[in-house]
């Protein structure tokens, strides 16, 4: 009901760190998540996340280019309730048995000055591919104090309609509009 995994999308937001040119970064599984929220019959805004998001981001800050290839394990959808996890992973929504992953592949990163501002790409969810734009709301690169390597982090947001991905059960009573926020941290390889 409320998936729009594009969480994994945010990872694409790493489109361009301020360190080295043409550098490759791998997402940190302990600090990279895609969250999704939607209206539950107008009573409340439900917030859930995907616990397993992985990917690779390539950046060339001098050329202001980059790419992101992100994979979300849809079976890691976490609502806070084991019973509801099973419900949203069922055929009416994520159908994780048939579609155990969702992917985001970027095709353009737009900069505002020297900082990435938007990541355009395609989200594939339940076998359906749609264009998605991730708006980057924060971005920072620096030497990671523990890893002692260059690292970048970003937050990004996008808005989707679950009916676009064949997950429209109970719409519009349960909101069709899904906000996806992605928090990504990635370390240079």
N, C-alpha and C positions, 0 to 999 in steps of 0.2 A: 504494500500500500504506500509506502513512503520511500521507496528506494529511488534513488537516482544516483547511483554510485558515482557519479562523476567525481566522486571523491577521489577517487583515484585520479581524478582529473587535475586536481590541484598540483599534484606532483609536477604536472606539466608546467606549473607556474615557475619552476626553476629556470625558466628559459634563459637566464643569462646572469651569471654571477659576476662579481667585480674582481675576480682573481685572474686566473690564467685564461688564455685564449684556447678555444677548442679543447676544453676539459670535460671529462666524464665524471659524473657523480652518481653514486648508488644510494637509494633511499635507506634510511635508518628505520628498521621495522619497529623499533620501540618508540619512535617519535613521528610516525607518518600514519595519518588516519583520514578517512573520508567520513564525514557526518552528514546525515540527512534529516530534515525536519518537514513536517506537514501538519495541517489542521486535522484534528480528530473530532469530526462532527461539530466543530465550533466550540467544543468544551475546552480543549487545550491544544497546545502545540507539542507534538510528540517529537522527541529527539533520539536518534539511534545512530549507530556507526558501524563501519566495517573494521574489524580488528586486524585484518591481514591485507596490507597494501604493499606492493613492491614495485620497483621500477628503476629505470636508468634515465638520467638527464644529461644531455650534452650541451655545453655552453661555449659560445665565442663572444665575449663581451666587446671586443674591438669591432667585430663585424656586426654586432647586435643581432645575433642569430642564436638559435638553439633548438633542441628537440626534446621531447619527453615520450617515453614509452612506459605506460603504467598498467599494472595488472591488479585487479581487486578480486580477492577470494570471496565470492558472494555467500559462501557457506559460513563466513565469519561475521555475518550480520548479527549485531548485538543490540537488543532492545532493553535489556535489563531483566527480561523474563524468559526463561527457557521455553515455556509454552508459546509465548508470542514469537520467539525466534523461529520456532518450527512453523508457525502460521505464515509468517512473511517469507519464509524460504520455500513455501509450497508452490504448487503450479499456478495459483491465482495471482501470485506476485512475482518473486524472484525466480521461482522454478529452478532451484539450485541443483536438483538432480540432473536436469537436462543442460543447464547453463551454469557450471560451477565457477566461472570467472566472468568478469566484465573488464573491458580494456579501454584505455584512452590513449590515443596517438595524436600528438600535436602536428600541425603542419605550418604554423606561423606563430611567431612571438612578436608582439608589438611592444616597443619601448616608449617610455616617456623620459626624455633625456637619456641618462645612462642606466636607467633602471627598468626592468621588465614590468609592463603594465597590464597586458592581457595575453592569454594563450588561447589561440584558436586551434581546435582539433576535432576529432570524432570520437564519440563515446559509443561503444558497442555493448548493449545490455540485452539479455534474452535473445540474442541473435539479430537484434535490430540496431542499425548504425545511424546516428544522428549527429549533426554538427553541434558543437558546444563551445561556448566562449567562457573561459575562466577569468574573472576580474581579480587581479592580484591586489590584496589590501595591505600586505606587508611583505618586505623582502630584505634579507640581510645575509651577507657573506663575511666570514672571518675565520681565523684559525680556531679550530675546535680545541677548547682548553684541555680536554682529556685525550682525545684521539691524536692531537698534535698534527692534524692535517687540515687543509682548507675544507670548509663546510659551508653550505648555504641552507637557508630556511625560508619558507614562504607560507603565507595564508592566502587562500583564494576562495571565491564564491561563484556559484552559477545557479541558475533557476531552470528547472525542467518540469515537464508535464509527464506524470506516470502513464497516462493513456497513450503517449507517444511510444512507449516501450511495452505495450500489451500487458499493463498492470493496472487496468482501470476499475477493478472490482470495487464496488461501493461508491464510486465517484458519481455525483459530486458530494455526496454526504460526507465521505472521508475525502479531504482535499486532494485535488488533482495536482495542484502546484506544490512542487517539492524544492526546497532550498538545500543545496549541497555546498558544504564548506569543506575545504581540504587544508590540512596542516601537514607540511612536508619538511623534513630535514634530510639532507643528503650529504655524504662525505665524498670528497674527491678521491678517485682511484689512481 
